[in-house]
């Protein structure tokens, strides 16, 4: 019986590794295995859900853990190949049956990817053949239930007429983030905020004597001027100036707020946009950051006010205080600026990185199809979801441009599941122009290297040109 359980757990792990790869790596290396090709019947061979990344993750993962189950690496690798073979054959069959991608079918989805490796392992281990049936009787329902639960967690549609996703686990996570006694332990299990910054980065730069230099670098904030040309821009908005900054983390460095004020106090703009992450930590007290923010906003000279979105360091309870500071928060919502009967629209979505509470359908529901749209998101990770709505401009932050970069080689770590081309500066995707700011503050620890903070001054111009 113990051997059967080991085989069962190994098969469940092999089945779980491809979707786990998507969670860890996001959209990176997600090229479809079939290359987008179609079969002779005009249907996709496998579909976009079957990726090279998922296959490699499963093969390597199974090979590495196989000794833990008492299997040789070659046996674990061969069994993983058979799991993938069964999964790909099933996908091929489902495409021929016109089943929609992502649909979970009892027995059909589990049989081949469980049966093929099971008979192979049973044969290699010289075990009784009746064990195949016992393993499959457990593998099929467990895999089915696991798939349904995974689908619920990651693909559940938002409730109608609700401006935010209010799944109880998400709401609790947001609420908990503002209550330090309940969340203090969480920081020790967060790679980005504890292990990467407080252990690897802090120890490294203090060890080589550059930590103080990094803190000085973090206060050297640049003004970046960008011009966007677009023939669809209403003529009355030609020359419209936007100040855009993100990732303030105002309580992370006591000198930062005054530095920002000194940089912006004499700049007049038509609109100010803020991309979220007002506080330094993801958990705990919000008052220190809000005090700094209320000191900062009176120096923003914006004719049409300040619009903003929440980031992964912000929580729902910050909304009233942010609004008191003079910021109109767009939580999966839209706002327009009007001149002489013409409008440009600002779309703001909730955090797509950590809370995953973004809802683009809700945000765009009042926007006309031919409207000129500026899409504001904390992170570039919603870029593929935004592209079908055809916004003229996608503004975001979150990555800090890497914050710590190698000279001439870019960021070591982007904090984002989006591809590296979205990590900093101007980028393009399917006709949509994007700009990812390096942010004004610093995350984790108050240091920067080869990646100064920035405040973006964006001028909209009507007509053709470099977008």
Number of C-alpha atoms within 10 A of each C-alpha: 9 7 14 16 14 16 21 20 15 21 24 18 17 25 23 17 20 23 18 15 20 19 12 10 15 16 17 15 14 17 16 17 19 16 15 13 14 13 13 8 8 9 16 18 23 27 23 16 17 22 20 16 20 23 22 14 19 25 21 15 18 26 21 14 17 19 14 11 14 13 19 15 17 13 20 27 21 18 27 28 20 20 26 25 17 21 22 20 16 19 23 17 16 20 18 16 10 9 13 10 14 13 11 16 13 13 15 16 22 24 18 20 27 28 20 19 25 25 17 16 18 18 12 11 12 9 14 9 12 9 16 20 13 14 21 18 12 12 22 21 14 15 21 18 13 15 22 14 12 14 14 11 12 10 10 11 10 17 11 9 7 11 18 20 20 13 13 9 11 15 16 11 15 21 15 18 24 21 14 15 11 13 15 13 11 14 15 10 10 12 12 15 20 17 16 14 18 15 12 11 18 18 13 14 15 12 10 8 11 14 21 13 13 19 17 13 18 23 23 16 20 15 13 15 12 16 15 19 18 19 11 14 22 16 14 14 20 15 16 16 21 20 25 25 26 33 29 26 27 25 22 21 18 12 11 22 22 13 14 22 16 10 14 16 14 11 12 15 19 18 20 23 25 28 29 29 28 29 29 27 22 24 24 19 15 24 13 14 22 20 14 20 23 16 14 18 16 13 16 20 19 18 12 14 17 22 22 27 29 26 28 23 25 25 25 15 13 15 17 11 16 18 14 11 19 16 22 18 24 20 24 26 24 22 20 17 15 13 12 7 7 15 18 18 20 25 26 30 31 29 28 19 21 13 19 15 21 23 24 19 16 19 23 21 12 12 18 10 12 9 19 22 25 22 25 28 35 29 32 27 22 22 21 13 12 18 17 10 15 20 22 21 22 27 26 34 31 30 28 29 28 26 27 21 18 12 10 7 8 18 22 12 17 22 19 22 21 21 15 16 12 26 29 25 18 16 15 15 14 10 12 18 19 24 20 28 29 29 33 28 33 27 28 19 22 23 27 25 20 18 24 23 28 23 21 25 18 19 19 18 22 18 15 11 11 8 20
